[in-house]
């Protein structure tokens, strides 16, 4: 099996629990620290990690926010909190 698909399968397996956005970004991008003022693109996301992160974010948002990869982590956090508060 391709290494990418192995990684996606791993992420899906561990991604079903409640994890923070920061933890999702750390896992998908293989980084230790997440700067909330940075976006997926800023943190070095590529086309393969885009797919994996999209799968992760669908657990939070149901429908992915348009251009989520350009939003800062902080913006995604605020959007996630607003979704939880309104139940939408």
Secondary structure, DSSP 8 states (H G I E B T S, - for coil): --HHHHHHHHHHHHTTS---HHHHHHHHHT-S---TTSBTTTTT--HHHHHHHHHHHHHHHSS--TTGGGSBHHHHHHHHHHHHHHT-
